[in-house]
Amino acid sequence: MARPERTLRGITVGTGYFAPIQLEAWRSVRGAAIVGLVGERDDARLRDVAREAGVQRWGTSLTELVSELRPDFIDVCVSTAVHGLFVRAANDLGLPVLCQKPIAESWPESVELVEYCERGGSLLVVNENWRWQPWYREIARIIESEELGTPHHAILSMRPGDGWGPEPYREQPHFANMQRFLLLETGIHYFDTARLLFGEIERIFCITRRVNPVIAGEDLAIAVLECAGGISVVYDADRAAFAEPVRSLTYGTVQIECSGGSIALASDGTINLRPRGAPARERPYSVNPGWKGGAAIAAQQHFVEVVNRKAAPETDGRSYLTSMAAVEAAYRSAAEGRAVKLEEILSPPRFDQKGHA
């Protein structure tokens, strides 16, 4: 009789807005448990988050908690600016690491961090839970089945409704101070999901604006993505626009045009299929409990399966660099007023000492 698999022990780093969501998700993940919590400050917030999550040990030193608890992995859920500090520490300790997206604030730092882990031999998986939202997984199954033919055009419309007024983003007020905001913070979710649904992004044309004058970065973006096979995807995002409810289940809507009909995702998670020449019909599918239909649970469960070598990672550091490159291409496009190929970011030309490619 096979022996049951050992429960993996993890330490989570971070006590911000998303940390309690992530810690709650860990309680539903099979084969793993969070045994320690690291905060940037030894304060009431650290203690409250730990106690609410049922974590018995907490502190401000990752090294000390690792020495005491001997974990199997590190779960990084802190602000993007300090991802590198904790990912490098996990690598130096020889531990697999699950790191929230984006990898880093800039493209060069993202590349450096991935290569640092590759040189050190530690597993780096990016916690990109957006692609694990059940409506996107179901849409991926519909597209793969070809029951409505092949897609050729999609519009991903993002309208959270949380970015207007003198105090926007009340749940995450640091958004207002980000110099690179919408594309880096939320657009990357959609670019990565576009890769899941439609294949690799080859070229991007993007325009950005700041609508709410009290914030530092962009809060409106319209990006046209040319994906493999000539599929055109429009990412239409406006965080300053009015929307009800604020931060709906799906943050907006999706419309996908296929050779045999269309797929529509509503803001409440409803999926409707409309074959050519036939009435629309709702597509039944399972939405699990938890944040965004169990997306955080699913992403973290996948990480455990990767660590246990039962699954190949969908978003390991190297592959996720393509999503980071899409963000970088969008910013370059907006700055330069031209379409930018991802190969310019991923495989820039090398020059000799005379400046020749």
N, C-alpha and C positions, 0 to 999 in steps of 0.2 A: 504494500500500500504506500502510495506517494506521501511524503511528509508535507505538511502545509508550509507555504512559503513564509519566510520571516517578514514581519512588518518593518518596513523601512522607517528610520527615525530621522526627522528633519528639524532644522532650525530656520525660522522665518526672520528676515531682517526687514524692519519697517513697522511704523505705527500710524501711517497716514490714512487718508480717506479710504483707499482700497484694501488696506491690510485686514480689517475685520471681515470684509467680504471674502477675501482669499482664505483667511483662517477658518471661517465658517465652512467654506468649500472643502477644506482638508478633512473636516470631520466626516464627510460623506465619501471620501476617497478610500477605496479598498486597498489594503496592503501598505498603508503609510500613516504616520501620525506625527504631528508637530510637537516636539518635546521642549523647545526653547524659543524665546523671542528676544531679539536684539533691537533696541531703540537708540536713537541718536542722543537722547537725554534720559536721565534717570528721574522721571517725573510721574505724576498721577496718570497721564495718558498711557505710558508704558505699562504701568501696573493694571490699569483698567482694561486695556485691550487684551493683555495676557489672561487675566482672570475671566473675562467674558468668553474667551476662546478655550478655557480649561487648560491653559498652559501653565505648568507648575514652576518653571525656571525662566527667569528673564534677567536682562542686564544690558550694559552698554558696550561690552567687549565681546566681539565675535570669537576672538582667539580663546578667551577664557571659557566661554560656553562650549566651544568645540572640544577643548581639553577635558572639560568635566563630563560632557554628555556623549561624546564619541558618535556624532550623527553620521548618517549615510548620505545626506545631501543638504544643500543650502538653498533656501527659497528667498530670492531678493525681490522685495516689494517696497523700494524707497524711491525718492525722486530721481529722475533721469540723471541729474547732474552728478550723483554719487554712485551710479551703477558700477562704474569702473572700479571704484575702491573695493567694493564687496565681491564683485566677480573675480577680480585678481586675487583677493584673499582666499576665496573658495578654491581657486585653481592652485594656489600655493600650498593649500592644505590637502590637495589631492582629492577634492570632493566634487561630485557632479553638482551643477548649479542650474536652477530654473530662474530666469531673470525676466522681469516685466519688460514689455516693449516701451519705447524704442530702445535699441541696444545702448545708444548714447546720444548726446545732443548734436553731434556732428558726424558727417560721413567719415572723415579720417579717424576719429576716435573709435567709431564703430568697427572699422576694419582692424585697427590696432588691437582692440579688445578680443575680437574673434581669433586673430592670429596668436595672441598671447595664450589663449586657452588651447589652441591647437598645438603650440610648441610645448605647453605644459602637460598635454595629454588628458586634460579634464573635459568632461562632457559639458557643453553649454547648450541649453535649450531655451529659446525665447518663449515666454508665456504669452502667446498671441491667442487669447481666448475668443476673439471675435469670430474667427473661422469655425469655432466650435459651437456657435449659437445654432440651435436645432433647425431653425428655418433655413439657414444657409446650407447646412448639411443635407437637408431635404431637397433644396433646389439643386444642389450638386448631383444628387441621385437622379432627379428628373432629367437634368441635362445629359448625364451619362447614359441614361436609358434611351435617349433619343425619341421618346414618345411624342415630343412636339418638334421633332427634327433638330436641326443644329442652330445655335444662337448666332446672330450677326450684329446685334445692337442691344445695349443695355443702358439704363439710367439709374444710378444709385443716388437717391436724393436724401440728403441728411439735414434734418430740421429738429434739433434738440429743444430749441426755444429757451435756452438758459443763458443767453449772452447779451441781453439788453439791459440798459439802466446804469445808474452810477455804481452799483455793486453787483456786477455780473458774476456768474459761476460761484454762487455762495457755498456750494458743497466743496468746491476746489478753487478757492480764491487765488491761489498762485498762478492759475491760468492767465490772469490779467497782466502778469508781469513777464510772461514768456515772449522773448523777441521773435522766436519761431514758434508759432502756436498751432493753428488749426491743422496744417498738413502733418506736422511732426507728432502732435498729440493724438489726433483722431483720424486724419486722412490716411495714416499708415495702416490702420485697421482695414479701411476700405480697399487700399491698394493690395494688401495681402489677401483679402477675401476675393478680389478680382482675379488674382493668380489662381486661387483654389477653383473658382467657377469657370474661368475662361482661358486659362493657360498663361504663359509668361507674357509680361508686359514688354513691348519692344520699343515704344516711343511715347512721349508725353508732351502735350502742349497745355500750358496752365496759365491762368490769370488769378491774381489774388487782390484782395482789398481789405482795409480795416474800416468797418462800418461803425462800430462803437468806439468813439474817440478816447474813452478812458482806458483802453487796453493798449499794450505795447506791440503786439503782433497782429497777424492777419486773422480775421474771423469769417471771411468769405473766400471761397475758392471754387473755380470751375476748371476741371481738368479733363482733357480728352485723352484717353488711353487707347493706344493701338495694341491689341493683344495678338497672340499667335493665331495664324489663320485669318487675319484681317478683321477680327471682331472689334467693333468700336464700343468703348465703354465711357460714359460720361459720369464723372463724379461731381455732383452739384451740391455744394455744401454751404450753408449759411447759418452760423450759430447766433447771429443777431436777429434773425427773422422770428416773427411771432409763431408760436405753435402751441396747440393744446392736444393732449396734456404735455407739460414740460417733461423732457426726457422720457418719451414714450418707450414702450418695450423694445422696439426695433430702431429707435432714433429717427425714423423716416420711412421711406418707401423704396421699392425696387420694381422696375419694369424691364422685362427681358423679352425682346422680339426674336422669335425663332422661325425657321422655314415653315414649320407646321402649326404655328400659333404663338401665343404669348403666355408668359408667367408673370404674375403680379403678387408682390408681397406688400401687405398693408402694415400700418404702424402698430397694430395689435398682434402681429404675428400670423395673421390669416394668409394663406397662399391660395390664389385662384389661378386655374388653368383655363385658357380659352383656345381650343383648337380652331383652326380656320373653318368657317362656315358652320360652327356649332356653338351652343350657349356655353357660358362660363360655368365651371364647376369648382367647388372648393376641394382642396387637396387635404385629406386627413393625415395627420402625423402626430407624433408624440412630443410634447413639451414637458420636460422634467421640472421638478421643483428646484429652487435656487436662482441665483442671479442670472438674468438673461437666459431663462430656460435651461439652467444647469450648465451654462457654458464654462464657468470657472471650474466646476467639478470635472467636466469632461476634459478640459485642457490639462488639469493637474493629474487626473487619472492616466492620461496619455503619457505624461512625463514619467510616472511610476512604471508603466509598462516599458518605456524606453530604457530606464535604468535597469530593469530586470531583463532586458534584452528580449522582450516579447513583441516589440514593435520598433519600426524604424521611425526616427523623429521627423515630424512634418515641418518643424520650425527650428532645426538646429541652427547654431550661429552662422555657419557658412551659407546655408540656403536662405536664411532670413536677411542676409545682406542684400539680396535682390529686392526685397521690400524696402529696405533702407535706401537703396539706390534709386528706387522709384520716387521716394520723397525728395532726395537730392536733385533728381532730374526735374521734378515739378518746381522746386525753388529756382533752379537755374533757368528754366523756361520762363517763369514769371519775371525774373530779373532781366533776361536778355530778349524777351519777346520772340522766341522761336521754339520750334519743336525740338526736344532733346532726346536722342536715342540713349537707351540704358547702357548700351555698350560703351558709350563715352565715359560713363561713371565706372562700370565694372571692369572694362578693359581699356584704360586710356592708352593712347599711343606713347611709346617710349622714344626718347630723343637721345641722339649721340651728343658729344661735346660741341659739335658745330650747330646743334639745333635742328638736325634733320631727323625726320621720323624714320 
